[in-house]
């Protein structure tokens, strides 16, 4: 019997790993490189154009890519690009390999905190989870390195902590690395410490009641609390130094209500896989699927309330820790008004599916039946299989991607690659870093539209680049018309705004005696206008 169980376990681990790798490799090169992916290419290559969202450098060493994203990923990619060059595979394969490690770590921590049955179910569910896969292999957010650091911290916390200083120092170091990678990792660090602090209350209260300061100062609770206060102080100091606010919404009642509804809906869509479909411009969330997910979430809430009232789940259990961790992350998600995208709700992964599986497992233990656990696992695996089938049907039927990862950007890259020593201009967000990153320093790239509010800087740009317009090789101008999810959700974006920026820039060039003519309009199979390419130069008679 034991031998059969071991064989089954190994089979599920092997099958899940193979499924995940095959799904990850499937049409990996089909999707166009996205702005966030190629932003790190630019940083890894030392900020090629000197104007693309590199906030801080020490000599040629990039330190911050954005005010809230560090250059950790760029540093990792430096040796990769030196060995393999810059291409779709060298950009995405490392993250896919790390995603495979994250899948294994998810299994490992679930086995350590819960049990092997829940761990195997988690492995099966996550191996087919499009959100878990896509946000890591494309590393939108960025999410893959964030996931690895998060899982490594959770795994480290399962080991004995007799050496409190070394143990705590390791945790805080990993937290610093995670926050440096992306600042909203602070949600996770706050939640981890919050869970620890809440579970220490019963043991600390007697000490506080006796005012036994000596015992308090000697406790690990005090030591870790003091260490975490230093961590938070340094984080707040960094925010102040970089002039970043917390992006909260004032915490008014109306704001909190609005955010609660929004965050619940996004969390539901995250579990339904609809969030990742939205990234590509598709949708699968219908009335039936949303209703089923509402029932699943409500069932989880009722199951947990019922089992806690019956005393079947202990306050110090791993299940309680996971619930508190999700709750504390979710509360921070609610009060951060700028957190509007799938990679924000993804901070709750993989704890969300683990807690759902664990809730039905605990219910099964209470009623003496494995049916609830098998049932929810089957539903989760079945739904994930269904979403994968839909996803592949969309790709193979060439359903149009109209948000990000647009395949047609490869046509723009091919157009630019036909020649070298030319100036290539992007008239708005969405193409510049892709062209810049994969060009291998053959051409010169610029985004002068950013300078329009600053006439003196725009004049300097013209003086610097005028020689390209006088050359025999025309300047290439790329207008990204494609809608983008970030602009549409955060900035009330519409195509007219894109057209206006291009019109203003082309008019500026005409005033400088530059003749501009359209050369190629790139559409998708649905007929949507995605990119307009122009060429420009000073006419000979001028």
N, C-alpha and C positions, 0 to 999 in steps of 0.2 A: 504493500500500500504506500509506504514512504517512498519507495523507488518510483512508483507511478506518479506521485505528487511532484517529485523532483524533476522527472521527465517533462511533466506538464508545465512546470514553472519555466524550465529552460526553453521549452518550445514557444511559450508565449513571449518571453523576452526576445528570442531570436526572431520570431515572426514580426513582432511590433517594431523592432529595430530595422528590419529589412523594409517593411512597409514605409516607415518614416524616411529612410534614405532614398527609396525609389520615388516616393512622392516629391521629395525635396529636389531630386535631380531632374524630374520631369519638366521639360521645356524651361529649364533654368535660364537659357539664353533668349527665350522668346520675348520676355518682358523687357521693355526699355529701362535703361538705368535711370534712377530717380534722383532728384536734387540732393536729398539727404545722403544717399549712398556716395555720390560723387563729391560732395562737400569734403568728405574725409580723404578722398584721393588728392584733392588740392592741398589739404593740410599736410598729408603725408609726403607730398612732393615739395613742401616748403613754401606754399603760397605762391603759385605760379604767376598770377597776374597782379598780386599786391592790392587787390581791391575786393576780393570775394569773401565776405563774412568771416575773416580771420580777425578776431578781436584783439589778441595779444600774442606777441612773439618775443623771444629772447634771441637776438641775432636772426638766424634762419630757422630756429627751433620753434614751431607753433606750440603754444601752451593752451589757448582757448579758441575753439572754433566759433562758438556763440558765447554770449554772456553766461549762459546756463549749461553749456556743453563743453567739456574738456576735450583734450586731444589724445586721450588714451587709445582710442581706436586707430587714430592716425599713426601713433607710435608703433602699434602692433603691425600695421601694414607697411611700414617703411622697408623692412627686409623682404617682405613678400613681393613688393613691386620691383625691388632691385633684382630679384631672382627671376620672377615670372612676367614682369612688365605689367601694364595696366590693360585689362580686358574684363569682360563680363565674368568669366570664370575666376580670375584672380581676385575679383571684388567679392563674389558671392560664395564661392566654395569654402573659404575659411569660416564664414559665418554659419554655413550649413553644417560643417564639421563640429563647430562649437554647439550648434543646436542639438546635434546628436548626443553630445556630452550632457547637455542640459536635460535631454529626455531621460538619460540614464540617472542623472542626479535626482530628477523628480521621483523616479522609482525608488532610489536609494533612501531619500529622506522620508518618503511615505512609509517604506518598510520599517525604518527606525522609529518614527514617531507613532505610527499606527500598527499595521501588521502586513504580512505578505499578500493577503487576499485583496486588501484595498490597494496595495502597491501595484499588483498585477492589473487590477481593473484600471487604475490611473494610467499605467503604461499603455494599455490597449486604447483607452479613450484619447490620450494625448498624441499617440502615434497617428491618429486619423484627424486630429484637430487642426483645421486649416488656419485658424488664427495663431495657434502655437507655432505652426510651421512657417507661415508666410511672414509674420512679423520678425522672425529670426533669420530666415534665409535671405530676405530682402533687407533685413535689419532696419526697418522703418522706425524711427523714434529717437535715437537708436535703442533697440530692445534686447539684442542677443547677449551682449556683454553684461548689460544690467541684469538679465536673468541669471547668468552664470555666477556673478558676484552674490546675488541674492540667495541662490541655492547653496553656494559654498558656505555662506554664513550660517544658514540653517543646518547644514550638515555638520559644521564645526561645533555648533552649540549642542550637538548630541553626544560629544565626547566628554570624558571626565574632566572636571575643572579644579583639580587639587592645587595647581599652580595658578592662583587667581590673577596675579599680575600679568603673566605671560599669556594666559587664556584671554583675559579682558583686553589686553593690548592688541592681540591678533584680531579680535572682533572689531575694535575701534579702527584699526588700520584698514580692514576690509570695508568698513563703512565709509571711511574717508575716500578710498579708491572709488567706491560706488557713487558717492555724491559728486566727486570730481568728474566721473564719466558723464553723469547727467544729474543736475541739481534736484530733480523731483524724486531721486532715490531717497531723499530725506524723509519722504512719506514712510518708506519701509523701515528706515532706521528708527524713526520715532515710534512706529508701531511695535517693533521688536522690543525696544526698551519699555514701551507702555505695557506690553504683555508681561514682561518680567516684573515691572513695578507693581502691577495689579495683583500678581500672584504672590508677591512678597508681603502684602498688607497684613494677612493673619499672623505672620511671624514677627513683623516689626511693631505692630500695635502694642503688644505687652511691654516692649522695651520703651516705647514712647510714653506709655501710661506711667511707667516707673521713673521716667526722666533719666534713664540709665545711659548717659552720654558716652561712657567708656565702651559699653557693649555696642552702642549704635555706631561709633566711629570704627570699631573693629569688625563690623559686619561687612560682608560682600555687597550688600545692598547700598551701603553708604559709599563704598569704594567705586562701585559701578555708576552710581548716581553722580558722584563728583566728576568722574571721567566723562560721563555723558554731558554734563553741564559745560565742560570745557569744549566738547565736540560741538554743541549747539552754539556756544559763544563764538567759536571760530567761523562757523557757518554764517551766523548773522553778521559778523564783522566782514566777511567776504561779500555778502550781499550789499552791505553799505559801501564798501570800497568800490564795487563795480556799479553802484547806483541802480541796483535792481530792487524793485519792491516785491512784496509777497504775492502780488496778483490776486489778492482777496477781493471780495465784492462788498465790503462794508458790513457784512454779516447782518443785514436787515432781515426781517421776517420774510418779506416778499422774495428777497434774493435767495434765502435758504430754501424756501418752498420750490422756487423755480429750479434751483440747482439739484434739489433732491429728486424731483421728477426726471430731470435730464439725466442725472447720473444713474438712476435706477434703470431707465430705458437703455442707456449705453451699456450697462452691465448685462442686461438681458440680451441685447444684440451681440455682445461679446460672446456669450455662451451659445447663442444660436448660430454663430459664425457669420451673421449678417454684417457685422462691422467690417470684416475683411472683404466681403463682397462689395460693400460701399466704397472701399478704397479703390476698387477697379471700375466703379461707376455702375455696379449692378445691385440687385436687391433680392433677397429670398424671404424676408420677414413678412409673411401674410398674417391674416387674422387667426388662422388655425395654429400656426407655429408659435405666434406670440402668446396665444391663449394657453397652449400646452406649457410653454416656459413659465408663464405666470403661475400656473398650477404647480409646477415643479418647485419654484422658488417659495411659494406659499406653503407647500407641503413640507419643505425643509425647515421653514420657520416654525410651523406647528409641531413637527416631529421633535425639534430641539427643545421647544418650550415644554412639551409634554414629558420628554425624557428627563429634563432637569427637575421638573416638579415631582417626578417619580423617584428622583435620586439615582437614576441609572447612568447619568454622566457626571463625573466628578469635576470639581472646580480646577483641580490640578492636572486634568487629563490633557493629552495631546489634542483631542478634539476641541476642547475649550480654548486652548492656546491658538489653534488655527482660526477658530471663530473670532476671537478677540483681534487677531492679527488682521483679518479681512475687515472687520468693523472699524478699526482704527485707521487703516489705509483709506477706506471708503469715506470716513468723516473728513479726512484731509482733502480727498478728491472733491468732495462737495464744496468746501470753502475756497477752493482755488479756481477762480472764475476763468482763467486762461486754459484750464484743463478741459478740452473739448473734443479730443480725438481718441481713437482706439488705443494708441500706445500709452495713453494715460490710464485708462481703465485696466490695461494689460498688466499694470503693476500688481494687481491682485492675483495674477496667475503664478504658479499652478494651484494656489491654495483654493480657489473657487471650486473647480471640479473635484478636488480632493475632499473638501468639506461636504459637498453634495453626496458623493459616494459614501463617505463615512457616516453621514446622517442616516441614510437608508440601511447601512450595515448595522448601526446601533439599534435601529428600529427592529431589524430582523432578530437581533440578539434578544430583545425584550419580548417579542412575541414567539420566539422559538422557531423561526423559519428563515431560510436563506432567500426566500422568494423576493422580498423588497430589494435586497442588494443585487441579486441577479437581474431583476426587472429593470432597475435604474441603469445598470451597466449596459444591458442590452439596448435600452432606449438611446443612451448616449452614443454607443458605438454605431447603432443603426442610423441615427441622425447625422453623425459625422461622415459615415459612408455615403449617405444621401447627398450631403453638401459637396463631397468630393466629386461625385458623379455629375452633379449640376455644374460644378466649376470646370471640369474637363470638357463637358458638353459645350459650355460657353466658349472655351478656348478653341476647340476643334471646329465649332461652327462659326468661328471668327466673330463672335459677339464683340461689339466695339468697346474697347476700354477708353473711357472718356475722362478719367480723373487723373491718376498717376500711373507710372510704369507703362506708359503708352508705347507700344512696339514701334509705331511710326517714327519715333525720334531717331531710330536707326537710319532712316532715310536722310535725315538732316546731317547726321554724323558722316554718312557716306558722301554726301554732297560736299561737305567741307573738306573731307579727306582727299578729294580729287586733285588738290593743289597744295602749295605751301607758301610760306612767307607772305601771307595775306592777313589783313585785319578782319576779324569776325566779330560782329556786334550783335548782342541780344537786346531787344527793345523792352523786355520785361522778364520777370522771374520765371524760371522753369526750364531753361535750356543751357544756360551759360556754363554751369559746372560740368554738365555732361560732355559738352563739346571741349571744354578746357581740359578735363581730366584724361580723356582717351586720345588726345591729339599728339601726345609724345613730343611736345614743344616744337611742332612744325609750323604753327601759325601763332598770331597774336590775338588775344581775346579781350573784350571789354564790355562793360555795362554802363554806358554814359547816362542812361535814363535816370540813374540814381543822383546825378549831379544837377538835374534841372532846377531844384530849389536853390542852387548855389551858383549863380551866373559866373562869378569869378573863377570857380573851380572848373566849370564847363569850358570857359575860355582857355584855361590851361590845358585841359584835355584836348581841345582842338589844335592848339599849337604843337602839342606832343605827337599827335596822330595825323596831322595834315599830310605828311609825306605819303601815307598809304593811299590817300584819295588822289594824289598826283601820279601814282604808279600806273604802269600799264596793266597790272592785274587789279581788277575792280575789288572794292571792299564788299564783303558779304554781310548782309543784314538779315537776321533771323527774328521773325515776329512769332512768338508763341501765342496762338489763339486758343489753344486747348484750355478748357475749364479745369480748375484745380480745386480739390476738396478743401485744402487749408484756406484758400482765399474765399471760397464760396461760403464756408461756415463761419469764418472769423471776420471777414472784411466786407461782407455783403457784395461779393465779387460778381461782376457780369462781363460779358465779352466786350461791351461798349467801352469799358474802362481800358481794356487792352488796346483796342483800336485807337482810342484817343491818345494814349502814350506814344504809339507808333506814329500817328499823324503829326504830333507835336515834334517828334524827333526828325522825321523826314522834312518837315517844313523848315526846321533849323538848318538842316544840311543844304536845302535849296537856297537859303539866304547866304550860305557860304559859297555858292556857285557850284554845288555838287548836283550832278544829274543822277536820279535814282530810277531804276526800272525793275519791275517784278520778273523773276525768272522761274519760280516753281511754287505751286500751291500743293501742299500735301494734305490729303484727306484720308479718312478711314473708310472702311467698306460700307459704313452707314451714311457716308456723304458728309460727315461733320468736318468742317475746316479746322485743321489742327495747327499747321505751321505755314506761314507765308515767307518765302525767301526772296530777298531783293539783292541786287548788286548796285554799286554806286562808285562814281569817280568824277573828278573834275573834267569837264569836257575840254578837248584840245583847243577849241577856239577861245576858251577863257584863259 
